[in-house]
Amino acid sequence: MNSQDVETLFSQFEKITAMVIGDAMVDSYLWGKVERVSPEAPIPIVSVTNKENRLGGAANVSLNLQALGATPLLFSVIGDDEKGRRFRKLMEKNNLAAEGIFVDPHRITTVKSRIICNGQHIARIDEESTDFIESTLETIIFAAIQRTIENRKIDVIIFVDYDKGMITPSLFSKVLALAKEKNIFVAVDPKKRNFPVYHDVDLFKPNFKEFVEGTGQIIRKGDLDHLKKAAEEYKKEKSYKLIFITLSELGVFISNGVSQTYYPAEIRYIADVSGAGDTVLSVASLCLATNMPPHMMALLSNMAGGLVCEQVGVVPINRERFKKEMEKASF
């Protein structure tokens, strides 16, 4: 792609408004160094040098969409707690609209705390509620989603399922019906609990582990023939237009029912894979909304996912770096 092609693509991205529905969270980091072992147990003692909070989950998808030039509208649930207030401050700091953020006093805000020493994760602590949201709150959220779709032009709806309970089967069904009525593209990044629920979407993007667990298939990682056959069968069963499976260090696989394509991962220095799936989903969803051919969707998403893996912690894509990589690539 030459520079003009790249600029044309990003000018298309800038016209996209993406509704993001799903599990948002705070990614909290303790950065430190380890110089001795505890006398109380055979564990490292971490001397903390820095603390940091970032937006994670569906909020990180929103950050990626924003970094790519699109306008994200996030719908999610937080708790009535200090961590929820921290989440709102991060939304404000990153210039993300918070009108779609709902407070549930019966839940806690999801926080993933990572302890990182010398660039390596040594522990992660999760604080979360995983029950489905109550029906009363679901009704309120759907009404807000419906109002937004009626009042604004939405180009793509992205379901970001981290299995924390924001996306209920009935919420998905109601939003999908509305999207079909309004001819809005729908993309889904699933987890195991809701895996069978998703159907008739334009883009279904599990990773390899999620696909194997969700379908109950026994597939050896790297057995592409078996994976392609299973993916095609499941795609037909669920009436997906595109199924896009990320394979971490092995690359990505995409099928539109007419052709199947596999792309190996680009060779890069991998510092951290956290958040790479969010970036892949964001790029793929924008490519979907701009009617980009599946092979280009796969190539660009694969590239973007690799770029964010070069940095430690969950980070959105760097637009200028992505542009430069696209210009250098031979598609």
C-alpha positions in Angstrom: 0.0 0.0 0.0 1.4 3.4 -0.9 0.9 6.4 1.4 -2.1 7.6 -0.6 -3.8 4.2 -0.2 -3.2 4.3 3.5 -4.5 7.9 3.9 -7.6 7.0 1.9 -8.3 4.0 4.2 -7.9 6.1 7.4 -10.1 8.8 6.0 -12.8 6.1 5.7 -12.1 4.9 9.2 -12.7 8.5 10.4 -16.3 8.4 9.1 -17.1 5.3 11.1 -19.2 5.4 14.3 -18.9 2.2 16.2 -21.1 1.1 19.1 -19.2 -1.1 21.5 -21.2 -3.3 23.9 -19.5 -5.4 26.5 -17.4 -5.9 29.5 -15.2 -2.9 30.3 -12.6 -2.9 33.1 -9.7 -1.2 34.7 -6.2 -2.7 33.9 -4.1 -1.9 36.9 -0.3 -2.2 37.0 2.3 -2.5 39.7 5.7 -2.1 38.2 8.7 -3.0 40.3 11.9 -4.9 40.7 12.8 -8.2 42.5 16.1 -8.3 44.3 15.3 -10.9 47.0 13.1 -13.8 48.1 10.7 -13.6 51.0 11.9 -15.4 54.2 8.2 -16.3 54.9 7.7 -18.3 51.7 9.6 -19.1 48.5 8.2 -16.1 46.7 9.8 -13.0 45.2 9.6 -9.7 47.1 8.5 -6.9 44.7 9.8 -3.4 45.4 7.2 -1.2 43.7 8.6 1.6 41.5 5.4 2.7 39.8 1.6 2.3 39.7 -0.6 2.8 36.7 -4.2 2.4 35.7 -5.4 1.9 32.1 -8.7 1.1 30.4 -9.3 -2.5 29.5 -11.7 -4.9 27.9 -14.4 -3.2 25.9 -13.0 0.2 26.9 -9.6 -0.8 25.3 -11.5 -1.7 22.1 -13.0 1.8 22.3 -9.5 3.3 22.7 -8.2 1.3 19.7 -11.2 2.5 17.5 -10.5 6.1 18.6 -6.8 5.7 17.8 -7.7 4.5 14.3 -9.8 7.6 13.8 -13.3 6.2 14.4 -15.9 7.4 16.9 -16.6 4.8 19.6 -19.8 4.7 21.7 -19.3 2.4 24.7 -22.1 0.7 26.6 -21.0 -1.1 29.7 -21.6 -1.6 33.5 -19.4 -0.6 36.4 -19.9 -0.9 40.2 -20.7 1.9 42.6 -17.2 1.8 44.0 -13.9 3.6 44.1 -12.7 1.5 41.1 -15.8 2.6 39.1 -15.0 6.2 39.8 -11.4 5.5 38.7 -12.8 4.0 35.5 -14.9 7.1 34.8 -11.8 9.4 35.3 -9.9 7.3 32.8 -12.8 7.6 30.3 -12.7 11.4 30.8 -8.9 11.5 30.5 -9.0 9.6 27.2 -11.9 11.8 25.8 -14.3 8.8 25.6 -18.0 9.5 26.0 -19.4 8.0 29.2 -23.2 8.3 28.5 -23.4 4.5 27.9 -21.7 3.6 31.2 -24.3 2.3 33.8 -23.7 1.9 37.5 -24.9 -1.3 39.2 -24.7 -1.0 43.0 -24.9 -4.8 43.3 -21.7 -5.4 41.3 -18.1 -4.5 41.6 -16.1 -2.9 38.9 -13.9 -5.4 37.1 -10.2 -4.8 37.8 -7.3 -6.9 36.5 -4.2 -6.1 38.5 -0.9 -7.1 37.0 2.5 -7.2 38.8 5.3 -6.7 36.4 9.0 -6.9 37.2 11.8 -6.5 34.8 9.3 -6.5 31.9 7.8 -9.8 32.9 4.4 -10.6 34.4 4.8 -12.4 37.7 1.2 -12.4 38.9 -2.3 -11.2 38.1 -5.1 -10.5 40.5 -8.7 -10.3 39.3 -11.6 -8.5 41.1 -14.9 -9.0 39.3 -18.6 -9.9 39.2 -19.5 -12.5 36.6 -23.2 -13.0 37.1 -25.4 -11.8 34.3 -26.8 -8.3 34.8 -30.3 -8.2 36.2 -33.2 -7.9 33.8 -34.2 -4.5 35.0 -30.8 -3.1 34.2 -30.7 -4.9 30.9 -34.0 -3.2 29.9 -32.6 0.2 30.8 -29.4 -0.5 28.8 -31.3 -1.8 25.8 -33.5 1.3 25.8 -30.4 3.5 25.8 -28.9 1.5 22.9 -32.1 1.8 21.0 -32.3 5.5 21.5 -28.8 5.9 20.3 -29.4 3.8 17.2 -32.5 5.9 16.4 -30.8 9.2 16.9 -27.3 8.6 15.4 -25.9 6.8 12.4 -24.2 3.7 13.7 -22.0 1.8 11.2 -21.0 -1.2 13.2 -22.0 -2.8 16.6 -19.2 -4.6 18.3 -19.9 -7.1 21.1 -16.9 -7.5 23.4 -17.5 -10.5 25.6 -15.1 -11.0 28.5 -17.6 -13.3 30.3 -18.3 -10.8 33.1 -22.1 -10.7 32.6 -22.7 -7.5 30.7 -23.8 -9.3 27.5 -26.9 -11.5 28.3 -28.4 -13.8 25.7 -31.5 -11.7 25.5 -29.6 -8.4 25.2 -27.7 -9.8 22.3 -30.8 -11.1 20.6 -32.6 -7.7 21.0 -29.7 -5.7 19.7 -29.1 -8.1 16.8 -32.7 -7.8 15.7 -32.4 -4.0 15.8 -29.1 -4.1 13.9 -30.8 -6.3 11.2 -33.7 -3.8 11.0 -31.3 -0.9 10.5 -28.7 -2.7 8.3 -25.9 -2.2 10.8 -22.9 -4.5 10.7 -22.4 -6.7 13.8 -19.1 -8.1 15.0 -18.6 -10.4 18.0 -15.6 -11.4 20.1 -16.9 -14.3 22.2 -16.2 -16.2 25.4 -17.2 -19.8 26.3 -20.4 -19.1 28.3 -22.2 -17.2 25.5 -20.5 -19.0 22.6 -23.6 -20.9 21.4 -25.7 -17.7 21.7 -24.1 -15.8 18.9 -25.6 -16.3 15.4 -26.3 -14.5 12.2 -23.5 -11.9 12.7 -21.3 -10.4 10.1 -18.0 -11.1 11.8 -17.3 -13.8 14.5 -13.8 -13.5 15.9 -12.8 -16.1 18.5 -9.3 -17.0 19.3 -8.2 -20.6 18.9 -8.8 -21.5 22.6 -12.2 -19.9 22.6 -13.2 -21.7 19.4 -12.1 -25.1 20.6 -13.8 -24.7 24.0 -16.9 -23.1 22.5 -17.5 -25.8 19.9 -16.2 -28.8 22.0 -13.9 -29.7 19.1 -10.7 -31.6 19.8 -8.2 -29.8 17.5 -4.5 -29.8 17.9 -3.0 -26.3 17.6 -1.4 -26.1 14.2 -3.7 -28.7 12.6 -5.0 -26.2 10.0 -6.9 -28.7 7.9 -9.0 -29.8 10.9 -9.5 -26.2 12.0 -10.6 -25.0 8.6 -13.1 -27.9 8.3 -14.5 -27.3 11.8 -14.7 -23.5 11.3 -16.5 -23.8 8.0 -19.1 -26.2 9.5 -19.7 -24.0 12.5 -19.9 -20.9 10.3 -22.7 -22.5 8.2 -24.5 -23.8 11.3 -24.6 -20.3 12.9 -25.0 -18.3 9.7 -21.9 -16.1 10.1 -20.8 -14.1 7.1 -17.2 -14.2 8.2 -15.4 -16.3 10.8 -12.0 -15.0 11.8 -9.9 -17.1 14.2 -6.7 -15.7 15.7 -4.0 -18.3 16.4 -1.6 -16.2 18.5 2.0 -17.1 17.4 0.6 -19.1 14.4 -1.2 -16.1 12.8 -4.9 -15.9 11.7 -7.5 -17.8 9.7 -10.5 -16.2 7.9 -13.3 -17.6 5.9 -16.3 -16.0 4.1 -17.8 -19.4 3.0 -16.4 -18.9 -0.6 -12.7 -18.9 0.2 -10.5 -19.7 3.2 -7.3 -18.0 3.9 -4.5 -18.5 6.5 -1.9 -15.9 7.2 1.1 -16.7 9.5 2.1 -14.3 12.2 4.7 -11.7 11.3 8.1 -12.2 13.1 8.3 -9.6 15.8 9.7 -9.1 19.3 6.8 -10.1 21.6 6.9 -8.3 24.9 3.3 -9.0 26.0 0.2 -10.4 24.3 -2.3 -8.6 26.6 -4.9 -6.6 24.6 -3.8 -7.9 21.2 -7.2 -9.4 20.6 -8.9 -6.1 21.3 -6.7 -4.5 18.7 -7.4 -7.2 16.1 -11.1 -6.9 16.8 -11.0 -3.1 16.4 -9.2 -3.2 13.1 -11.3 -6.0 11.7 -14.6 -4.3 12.7 -13.6 -1.1 10.9 -12.5 -3.1 7.9 -16.0 -4.7 8.0 -17.7 -1.4 8.2 -15.8 -0.1 5.2 -16.5 -3.3 3.1 -12.9 -4.2 2.9 -12.2 -7.7 1.3 -11.7 -10.4 3.9 -8.0 -11.0 3.0 -7.1 -7.4 3.6 -9.1 -7.4 6.9 -7.0 -10.4 8.0 -3.7 -8.9 6.9 -4.2 -5.6 8.5 -5.7 -7.0 11.7 -2.8 -9.5 12.0 -0.3 -6.7 11.5 -2.0 -4.4 14.1 -2.1 -7.2 16.7 1.5 -7.9 16.3 2.4 -4.2 16.8 0.7 -3.9 20.2 2.5 -7.1 21.3 5.8 -5.3 21.2 4.8 -3.2 24.2 4.3 -4.3 27.8 0.7 -4.1 29.1 -2.6 -3.4 27.4 -2.1 -0.5 25.0 -4.1 0.7 21.9 -2.6 0.7 18.5 -0.3 3.6 17.6 -1.8 5.0 14.4 1.3 6.5 12.9 3.4 3.4 13.5 0.6 1.3 12.0 0.5 3.6 8.9 4.2 3.2 8.4 4.0 -0.5 8.7 1.2 -0.6 6.2 3.2 1.5 3.7 6.2 -0.9 4.1 4.2 -4.1 3.7 3.8 -6.1 0.5 0.2 -7.3 0.5 
